[in-house]
Amino acid sequence: MGEGFVTRDSKLILVGQVAGGFGVKGEVRVTAWTADPMALLSYGPLLRADGSVGLTLTSARPDKNGVVGRATEIATREQADALRGLKLHIPRDRLPEPEEDEFYLADLVGLQVRDPAGGVLGAVRSVQNFGAGDMLEIAPAAGGPTWYLPFTREAVPELHIADGWLLAVKPVEVGEREPD
């Protein structure tokens, strides 16, 4: 999905970000975080994080990192540049249902996180990517600061999305011993 995060509270999926104006006729460049950048045109209004309309693409053409297009909210390059950095979302229900054994990263948010002994470690608060792969932000069941778990097969060997939980194997911290 790319950088940024998704929360279950919003039910919004991050699909792109305004990169700024293009040319002098009010076109906007949008970086796409979708498998098919042109799909941004078919999603309807692209929303801000608060759910309000951010951008409504009326036409687009592929660009190296996404699309360049026209939007009803933008008439000038200055208006497009003013929106630079705006993260664009769509409601989760606008996406097709995933195939069997597939899921969207947003579907992990809210899942209970259990250790191999069945104990509850917490819940997935968000899915983030800081550039080195997807990380699950875990809100501990006992409270306190959140912590991150790499979203790898080693750290998350089992997903039970329909049942609302996943199995987590916390990596051994530097200086800690592995349990016997």
KAWOPE-V914989 format. One record per pair of residues at least 6 apart in sequence whose C-alpha atoms are under 6 Angstrom apart, sorted by the first residue. I is the first residue (numbers start at 0). J is the second residue. D is the distance in whole Angstrom. If there is no record, write none. Layout:
# KAWOPE-V914989
I;J;D
I;J;D
This chain:
# KAWOPE-V914989
0;32;6
1;32;6
2;128;5
3;127;6
4;126;5
4;127;5
5;105;6
5;125;6
6;125;5
7;108;6
10;90;6
10;91;6
11;88;6
11;89;5
11;90;5
11;91;5
12;88;5
12;89;5
12;91;6
13;87;6
13;88;4
14;32;5
14;33;6
14;87;6
14;88;5
15;30;5
15;31;4
15;32;5
15;87;5
16;29;6
16;30;5
16;84;6
16;85;5
16;86;4
16;87;5
17;29;5
17;83;5
17;84;5
17;85;5
18;28;5
18;29;5
18;83;5
19;27;6
19;28;6
19;79;5
19;80;4
19;83;5
20;26;6
20;27;5
20;28;6
20;76;5
20;79;5
20;80;5
21;27;5
21;28;6
23;76;6
25;74;5
25;75;4
25;76;4
26;68;5
26;69;5
27;67;6
27;68;5
27;79;6
28;66;6
28;67;4
29;65;6
29;66;5
30;64;5
30;65;4
31;65;5
36;65;5
40;56;6
44;54;6
44;55;4
45;53;6
45;54;5
45;55;6
45;87;5
45;88;6
45;89;6
46;52;4
46;53;5
46;87;5
46;88;5
46;89;6
47;53;5
47;87;6
55;70;5
55;71;6
56;69;6
56;70;4
57;69;6
57;70;5
58;68;5
58;69;5
59;66;6
59;67;5
59;68;4
60;66;5
60;67;6
108;123;5
108;124;6
108;125;5
109;122;6
109;123;5
110;122;5
110;123;5
110;163;5
110;164;5
111;121;6
111;122;4
111;164;4
112;119;6
112;120;5
112;121;5
112;122;5
112;164;6
112;165;5
113;119;4
113;120;5
113;166;5
113;167;6
114;166;6
114;167;5
120;139;6
120;140;6
121;138;5
121;139;4
121;140;4
122;137;6
122;138;5
123;136;6
123;137;5
124;136;5
124;137;5
124;138;6
125;136;5
126;134;6
126;135;5
127;133;6
127;134;5
128;134;6
133;150;5
134;148;6
134;149;5
134;150;5
135;147;5
135;148;5
136;146;6
136;147;5
137;145;5
137;146;5
137;147;6
138;145;5
154;167;6
154;168;5
155;166;6
155;167;5
157;165;6
157;166;5
158;165;5
159;165;5
